Structures are given as structure tokens and as C-alpha cells.
């Protein structure tokens, strides 16, 4: 319903109600009615007031009934104003956020332009670095190849130094053995001044390689070894006398340790060694057992030691020293592996022929090697052959040829 139509309806309704109120008041006045104990005149006034109030109520009720805007404005005005204020605040915040978004977008566009410029500069710099790096990489490859070559040279030098150190250690070991032998000889000399030495300190009286089928055979085997060692001691200390008594004395605890050792599975080498120098004619020989596992020391054809003769080593003494050094290195290696041999077996004539060949050789370095002639174990003698492995021509000879 439009506003003009509503206004016209109110006017008509107000006129009708006014007329009705006036007539009702007149009739009440004429009838001289009294309500609530009031006078007729006061009752007429009251009726007129009530009629006016009714007009106002009906008018307002009609307006509220037919106009939703009036109802909203009358009852929800404060809430609407609060919503309006909140909406205006939100609008301002939204406008502010929109402005900030615009500013950020503008900044992002500026940053994008700057990043594109930086990327272009970086790509140009990368191209420049690639062009600079390519010759450096080529130089690095050349240097790496040179480093590998130098490393190989250093490895060869290290190998030669290790061989020299091994030979030097062998010589030192030989010197220590010589010193020990000298001390032993001095002790023997003192013993010789008191009498004839029949058995030296540490000399083996019996050497046996054994493997027990049953652990309970240990005592029987030890008794047999003691009888053989006692007989050997008789022959050296009391030659010509019958071995009718026990002159070999071994401590009981040593016998027990020997028995416990050979009871274990495996092959063992048992030695009975003299504990001190024994003069001919003495009646007691003190000894101690030495037991060790039987191992393979050398294999036929195995290279045990090598050495190199330089071009300037051509005189007989230098060659003899070099051969002796090779023999000492070979013996030391065999003993480190567990050999009980105190020397090497080799063909003396072949050694002399080799020395002569080395003296009469041409210029250049020669590499010698000591090769095992046969397989040997812990208690076996070590047999070797000395031979020339190869001849290395010197650089001067190679350039002059």
C-alpha cells in the first residue's frame, strides 16, 4: 500500500471515528449516563477521551498492519542503526583493506619487475660464468691427470721405500741376532774356560710334529718325547755311557701346560730345549718345553723376498752384501711365519754362479728374488732358490741405444 493511500485511509477512518465518538458523547450526555461514579458531564468527557484514544490506537494499528517499513522503523530502528553503523565501519575497513591490497598489488608488480630484471642479470652472469668456467674445467682435468700421474710416481717411490725399509729391518734383525749370538758366544766362552760345553742354552734336544687321535694319548706322547730327549742328552753329555737313568729334568708345571696344549685339536710342534749350557760330563740337564701350532711356512714357487741391484753395485763385495741381505730377509720372513729353522737350504754352486753373472752383467738395475724350492712347515728346513726376476735398463742406456 502506497503512502498516499494509507494517508487517505487514516483521514477517512479518523473522520468516521470522530463522528462516532461525538455522537456517542452526545447521546451519553443526553442520557445523563454515569460510569465509575462520575458525573454525566465527566462521563461524557471520559467517553470522548476514550474515543480519541481508540482513534489513535486504530490508526496506529492499521498503519502497523499495512506498513512493514513502519513496523521495522518503530520496533527495529535501534538495531537497524547499529547494523548501519557496523556496516559503515565494515565498509570503511573493507575500503581500507582494498586500498592496502591495491598497494600490495602495486608493490608486487614492482617486485616482479625488479625480479625479472634480477633474473635477466643472473642469466647473463651465468652465461658469463659458463664461458669462464669451461677453460677452468679443462685445466682442472689436466691437473687431475697430472695429479694421478704424480700419485702413481709417489706410490712407486713408496713401494721402493717400503722394500728398502724391509731390507733395513731385516739387516737390523740380523744385527740383533748377531748381537744375541755374540752374547751367547761370550757365555759359551766363559763356560769353555770351565770345561767343554756339550749342549748350548736353548739348543733343541727333541723336535716332534704330532697330531693326537685322542686327547688321552697326550701323556703317552710326552713320555716318548722325554725318553728321546733324555737319550739325546746322554749322547752329548755322557758319550759312551748307556742311558740307564733320567738326567733330563723338566718342571712338572711345564709338563702339565704341554699336556693341556697338545690335547687341543690340531697339529702341534713340540720342542724340548736346554735351559742352560751343559758341560760334558755333567749328570743333570735342565730343559723346558716349547709348543706351537704346526703351520705352512712356504709353498713351492712362492716369492719370499726381493731386492734390487742398482747400476753402481757391480763389485763382488757389494753383490755379496746384497745377496746376504736377501738371504737374511728371507730367513727373517720364514721365522716370522713360524719356522723353527735357524738357516736356509740352497745350492751353493748356483749362488756362486749367480754372483758371477751379476758381476759380469751389463748396465742397468737388476731385481733379485728368493723363491721357495718346496713346501715347508714349522719344523721343516726352508729350501730356497735365488734368481733374477728382471733387468731394468737405465734411462741413460735407453737414450743412448
C-alpha positions as CSV (number, residue, x, y, z in Angstrom):
1,X,0.0,0.0,0.0
2,X,1.3,3.4,-1.0
3,X,1.8,6.3,1.4
4,X,-1.0,8.5,-0.1
5,X,-3.5,5.6,0.0
6,X,-2.5,5.0,3.7
7,X,-2.9,8.7,4.5
8,X,-6.4,8.8,2.8
9,X,-7.5,5.8,4.7
10,X,-6.4,7.3,8.0
11,X,-8.2,10.5,7.3
12,X,-11.4,8.6,6.4
13,X,-11.0,6.4,9.5
14,X,-10.3,9.4,11.8
15,X,-13.4,11.2,10.5
16,X,-15.6,8.2,10.9
17,X,-14.3,7.5,14.4
18,X,-14.6,11.2,15.4
19,X,-18.2,11.3,14.2
20,X,-19.0,8.2,16.0
21,X,-17.3,9.5,19.2
22,X,-19.1,12.8,19.0
23,X,-22.5,11.1,18.6
24,X,-21.7,8.6,21.3
25,X,-20.7,11.5,23.7
26,X,-23.8,13.5,22.8
27,X,-26.0,10.5,23.5
28,X,-24.2,9.8,26.7
29,X,-24.6,13.5,27.7
30,X,-28.3,13.5,26.8
31,X,-28.9,10.2,28.5
32,X,-27.0,11.6,31.5
33,X,-25.2,8.3,32.0
34,X,-22.7,7.8,34.8
35,X,-19.7,5.5,34.8
36,X,-17.4,4.6,37.7
37,X,-19.4,7.0,39.9
38,X,-18.5,10.1,37.7
39,X,-20.9,12.9,36.9
40,X,-22.6,12.7,33.5
41,X,-20.6,15.5,32.1
42,X,-17.4,13.9,33.3
43,X,-18.6,10.6,31.9
44,X,-19.2,12.3,28.5
45,X,-15.7,13.7,28.6
46,X,-14.3,10.3,29.5
47,X,-16.1,8.7,26.6
48,X,-14.8,11.4,24.3
49,X,-11.2,10.8,25.5
50,X,-11.6,7.1,25.1
51,X,-13.0,7.6,21.6
52,X,-10.0,9.8,20.7
53,X,-7.6,7.2,22.2
54,X,-9.3,4.5,20.2
55,X,-8.9,6.6,17.1
56,X,-5.2,6.9,17.7
57,X,-4.8,3.2,18.5
58,X,-6.8,2.1,15.5
59,X,-4.9,4.5,13.3
60,X,-1.5,3.3,14.6
61,X,-2.6,-0.4,14.5
62,X,-3.8,0.0,10.9
63,X,-0.5,1.7,9.9
64,X,1.5,-1.1,11.6
65,X,-0.7,-3.7,9.9
66,X,-0.4,-2.4,6.4
67,X,3.2,-1.0,6.5
68,X,6.1,-3.2,7.1
69,X,8.5,-0.2,6.9
70,X,6.7,1.4,9.8
71,X,6.9,-1.8,11.9
72,X,10.6,-2.1,11.2
73,X,11.1,1.6,11.8
74,X,9.2,1.6,15.1
75,X,10.5,-1.7,16.6
76,X,13.8,-2.3,14.9
77,X,15.2,1.2,14.5
78,X,17.9,1.0,17.1
79,X,19.1,-2.4,15.8
80,X,19.0,-1.1,12.2
81,X,21.0,1.9,13.2
82,X,23.5,-0.4,15.0
83,X,23.7,-2.5,11.9
84,X,24.1,0.6,9.8
85,X,27.0,1.8,11.9
86,X,28.6,-1.7,11.8
87,X,28.1,-1.8,8.1
88,X,29.7,1.6,7.6
89,X,32.6,0.5,9.8
90,X,33.0,-2.7,7.9
91,X,32.7,-0.8,4.6
92,X,35.5,1.6,5.8
93,X,37.6,-1.4,6.8
94,X,36.9,-3.1,3.5
95,X,37.8,0.0,1.6
96,X,41.0,0.3,3.7
97,X,41.8,-3.4,3.1
98,X,41.0,-2.9,-0.6
99,X,43.4,0.1,-0.7
100,X,46.1,-2.0,1.1
101,X,45.5,-4.8,-1.4
102,X,45.9,-2.3,-4.2
103,X,49.1,-1.0,-2.6
104,X,50.4,-4.6,-2.1
105,X,49.5,-5.5,-5.7
106,X,51.4,-2.4,-6.9
107,X,54.4,-3.4,-4.7
108,X,54.2,-7.0,-6.0
109,X,54.2,-5.7,-9.6
110,X,57.2,-3.6,-8.8
111,X,58.9,-6.5,-7.1
112,X,58.1,-8.7,-10.2
113,X,59.6,-6.2,-12.5
114,X,62.7,-6.0,-10.3
115,X,62.9,-9.8,-10.0
116,X,62.7,-10.1,-13.8
117,X,65.5,-7.6,-14.1
118,X,67.5,-9.5,-11.5
119,X,66.8,-12.8,-13.3
120,X,68.0,-11.4,-16.6
121,X,71.1,-10.1,-14.9
122,X,71.7,-13.5,-13.2
123,X,71.2,-15.3,-16.5
124,X,73.7,-13.0,-18.2
125,X,76.1,-13.6,-15.3
126,X,75.6,-17.4,-15.5
127,X,76.4,-17.3,-19.2
128,X,79.5,-15.3,-18.5
129,X,80.5,-17.8,-15.7
130,X,79.9,-20.7,-18.0
131,X,82.2,-19.2,-20.6
132,X,84.8,-18.6,-17.9
133,X,84.3,-22.0,-16.3
134,X,84.8,-24.1,-19.4
135,X,88.6,-23.4,-19.7
136,X,88.9,-23.8,-15.9
137,X,87.3,-27.2,-16.1
138,X,89.6,-28.2,-18.9
139,X,92.6,-27.0,-16.8
140,X,91.2,-29.0,-13.9
141,X,91.0,-32.2,-15.9
142,X,94.6,-31.7,-17.0
143,X,95.7,-31.0,-13.4
144,X,93.8,-34.1,-12.2
145,X,95.6,-36.3,-14.8
146,X,98.9,-34.8,-13.7
147,X,98.0,-35.4,-10.1
148,X,97.2,-39.1,-10.8
149,X,100.5,-39.5,-12.6
150,X,102.3,-37.9,-9.7
151,X,100.4,-40.1,-7.3
152,X,101.5,-43.2,-9.3
153,X,105.1,-42.0,-9.1
154,X,104.7,-41.4,-5.4
155,X,103.2,-44.9,-5.0
156,X,106.1,-46.4,-6.8
157,X,108.6,-44.4,-4.7
158,X,106.7,-45.5,-1.5
159,X,106.8,-49.1,-2.6
160,X,110.6,-48.8,-3.2
161,X,110.9,-47.1,0.2
162,X,108.9,-49.9,1.8
163,X,111.2,-52.5,0.2
164,X,114.2,-50.6,1.4
165,X,112.7,-50.4,4.9
166,X,112.0,-54.1,4.9
167,X,115.6,-54.8,3.9
168,X,116.8,-52.4,6.5
169,X,114.7,-54.1,9.2
170,X,116.0,-57.4,8.1
171,X,119.5,-56.1,8.4
172,X,118.7,-54.8,11.8
173,X,117.2,-58.1,12.8
174,X,120.3,-59.8,11.5
175,X,122.4,-57.4,13.6
176,X,120.3,-58.1,16.7
177,X,120.6,-61.9,16.0
178,X,124.4,-61.4,15.7
179,X,124.5,-59.4,19.0
180,X,122.5,-62.2,20.7
181,X,124.8,-64.8,19.1
182,X,127.8,-62.8,20.3
183,X,126.4,-62.7,23.9
184,X,125.8,-66.5,23.6
185,X,129.3,-67.0,22.4
186,X,130.6,-64.9,25.3
187,X,128.6,-67.1,27.7
188,X,129.9,-70.2,25.9
189,X,133.4,-68.8,26.1
190,X,133.1,-68.5,29.9
191,X,131.7,-72.0,30.0
192,X,134.6,-73.3,27.9
193,X,137.1,-71.8,30.3
194,X,135.5,-74.1,33.0
195,X,135.1,-77.1,30.7
196,X,133.7,-78.3,27.4
197,X,130.2,-77.2,26.5
198,X,128.2,-80.2,25.2
199,X,124.8,-78.6,25.0
200,X,124.2,-74.8,24.5
201,X,121.4,-72.9,26.2
202,X,118.2,-73.0,24.1
203,X,119.5,-75.9,22.0
204,X,116.7,-78.3,20.9
205,X,117.1,-81.8,22.4
206,X,114.0,-83.2,20.7
207,X,111.6,-81.9,18.0
208,X,108.4,-83.7,17.2
209,X,105.4,-82.8,15.0
210,X,102.3,-84.6,16.3
211,X,98.5,-84.7,16.0
212,X,96.6,-86.8,18.6
213,X,93.9,-89.1,17.6
214,X,92.5,-89.0,21.2
215,X,93.2,-86.5,24.0
216,X,94.1,-89.3,26.4
217,X,97.2,-90.1,24.3
218,X,98.9,-86.8,25.4
219,X,100.7,-88.3,28.4
220,X,102.0,-91.2,26.5
221,X,103.3,-89.0,23.7
222,X,105.0,-86.7,26.2
223,X,106.8,-89.6,27.9
224,X,108.1,-90.8,24.5
225,X,109.4,-87.2,23.8
226,X,111.1,-87.1,27.2
227,X,112.8,-90.5,26.5
228,X,114.1,-89.4,23.2
229,X,115.4,-86.1,24.6
230,X,117.0,-87.9,27.5
231,X,118.8,-90.3,25.1
232,X,119.9,-87.3,23.0
233,X,121.2,-85.6,26.2
234,X,123.1,-88.8,27.2
235,X,124.8,-89.0,23.8
236,X,126.0,-85.4,24.0
237,X,126.8,-85.0,27.7
238,X,127.9,-88.6,28.6
239,X,129.1,-90.1,25.4
240,X,129.8,-93.8,25.6
241,X,127.6,-94.4,28.6
242,X,124.3,-96.3,28.4
243,X,121.2,-94.2,29.1
244,X,120.2,-96.1,32.1
245,X,118.7,-93.2,34.1
246,X,116.9,-89.9,33.7
247,X,119.3,-87.0,33.5
248,X,116.8,-84.7,31.8
249,X,114.8,-82.7,34.3
250,X,111.7,-80.7,33.2
251,X,109.5,-78.9,35.7
252,X,106.2,-80.6,36.4
253,X,104.1,-77.4,35.7
254,X,105.7,-77.2,32.3
255,X,104.8,-80.8,31.6
256,X,101.2,-80.1,32.6
257,X,101.0,-77.0,30.4
258,X,102.4,-79.0,27.5
259,X,99.8,-81.7,28.1
260,X,97.0,-79.2,28.1
261,X,98.2,-77.6,24.9
262,X,98.5,-80.8,22.8
263,X,95.2,-82.1,23.9
264,X,93.6,-79.4,21.8
265,X,92.6,-80.2,18.2
266,X,95.2,-79.5,15.6
267,X,98.8,-80.4,14.6
268,X,101.5,-79.3,17.0
269,X,105.2,-78.9,17.0
270,X,106.9,-79.8,20.4
271,X,110.5,-78.9,21.2
272,X,112.5,-79.7,24.4
273,X,115.1,-77.0,24.7
274,X,118.1,-76.9,27.1
275,X,117.6,-74.3,29.8
276,X,121.3,-73.5,30.1
277,X,124.8,-74.5,28.9
278,X,125.7,-78.1,29.9
279,X,129.3,-79.2,30.2
280,X,130.5,-82.6,29.1
281,X,130.4,-85.0,32.0
282,X,127.6,-83.3,33.9
283,X,124.8,-85.5,35.3
284,X,121.8,-83.2,35.1
285,X,120.3,-81.4,32.1
286,X,117.6,-78.9,32.7
287,X,115.1,-78.3,29.9
288,X,111.8,-76.7,29.1
289,X,109.1,-77.5,26.5
290,X,108.2,-75.2,23.6
291,X,104.9,-76.0,21.9
292,X,103.5,-74.1,18.9
293,X,100.9,-74.9,16.2
294,X,102.2,-76.5,13.0
295,X,101.7,-74.1,10.1
296,X,102.6,-74.0,6.5
297,X,105.6,-71.7,6.2
298,X,106.3,-71.7,2.5
299,X,104.7,-73.0,-0.7
300,X,106.8,-74.2,-3.7
301,X,107.4,-71.4,-6.1
302,X,106.4,-68.6,-3.6
303,X,108.4,-65.4,-3.7
304,X,109.7,-64.8,-0.1
305,X,111.8,-61.7,-0.6
306,X,113.1,-59.4,-3.3
307,X,115.9,-56.8,-3.6
308,X,117.2,-54.6,-6.3
309,X,120.8,-54.1,-7.5
310,X,121.5,-50.6,-8.8
311,X,123.7,-49.9,-11.7
312,X,126.6,-48.9,-9.5
313,X,126.5,-52.2,-7.5
314,X,128.9,-54.2,-9.6
315,X,131.9,-55.1,-7.4
316,X,132.0,-58.5,-5.7
317,X,131.7,-57.1,-2.2
318,X,128.6,-55.1,-2.9
319,X,126.9,-58.0,-4.7
320,X,127.9,-60.3,-1.8
321,X,126.4,-57.9,0.7
322,X,123.2,-57.6,-1.4
323,X,122.9,-61.4,-1.6
324,X,123.5,-61.8,2.1
325,X,120.8,-59.1,2.8
326,X,118.3,-61.0,0.6
327,X,119.1,-64.3,2.4
328,X,118.6,-62.5,5.8
329,X,115.3,-61.0,4.7
330,X,114.1,-64.4,3.5
331,X,115.1,-66.2,6.8
332,X,113.5,-63.4,8.8
333,X,110.3,-63.7,6.9
334,X,110.2,-67.5,7.3
335,X,110.8,-67.2,11.0
336,X,108.0,-64.6,11.3
337,X,105.7,-67.1,9.7
338,X,106.6,-69.6,12.4
339,X,109.6,-71.6,11.0
340,X,112.0,-73.1,13.6
341,X,114.8,-73.2,11.1
342,X,117.9,-71.3,12.0
343,X,119.2,-71.2,8.5
344,X,118.3,-71.7,4.8
345,X,119.0,-74.5,2.4
346,X,120.2,-73.5,-1.0
347,X,122.6,-74.6,-3.7
348,X,126.0,-73.0,-3.1
349,X,127.2,-73.6,-6.6
350,X,124.1,-71.9,-8.0
351,X,124.6,-69.0,-5.7
352,X,128.2,-68.6,-6.8
353,X,127.2,-68.8,-10.5
354,X,124.5,-66.1,-9.8
355,X,127.1,-63.8,-8.1
356,X,129.4,-64.2,-11.1
357,X,126.6,-63.4,-13.5
358,X,125.7,-60.3,-11.6
359,X,129.3,-59.1,-11.6
360,X,129.6,-59.5,-15.3
361,X,126.2,-58.1,-16.2
362,X,125.6,-55.0,-18.3
363,X,124.5,-51.6,-17.1
364,X,121.1,-51.2,-15.6
365,X,119.3,-52.3,-12.4
366,X,118.5,-55.9,-11.6
367,X,115.8,-57.2,-9.4
368,X,116.5,-60.4,-7.5
369,X,114.0,-62.7,-5.7
370,X,114.2,-65.6,-3.3
371,X,111.8,-68.3,-4.2
372,X,110.7,-71.3,-2.0
373,X,112.1,-74.5,-3.6
374,X,109.5,-76.7,-1.9
375,X,106.7,-76.7,0.7
376,X,107.8,-76.5,4.3
377,X,106.1,-76.4,7.7
378,X,107.1,-75.2,11.1
379,X,109.7,-77.8,11.9
380,X,111.0,-78.3,8.3
381,X,114.1,-76.7,6.9
382,X,113.4,-73.9,4.5
383,X,114.9,-74.5,1.0
384,X,115.1,-71.6,-1.5
385,X,116.4,-70.6,-4.9
386,X,117.8,-67.2,-5.8
387,X,117.2,-66.0,-9.3
388,X,117.0,-62.9,-11.4
389,X,113.4,-61.6,-11.8
390,X,114.1,-58.9,-14.3
391,X,116.6,-56.4,-15.6
392,X,115.6,-52.8,-15.7
393,X,117.6,-50.7,-18.2
394,X,118.6,-47.2,-17.0
395,X,117.3,-44.1,-18.7
396,X,120.8,-43.2,-19.9
397,X,121.2,-46.6,-21.6
398,X,117.8,-46.4,-23.1
399,X,118.5,-43.0,-24.6
400,X,121.9,-44.0,-25.9
401,X,120.7,-47.1,-27.6
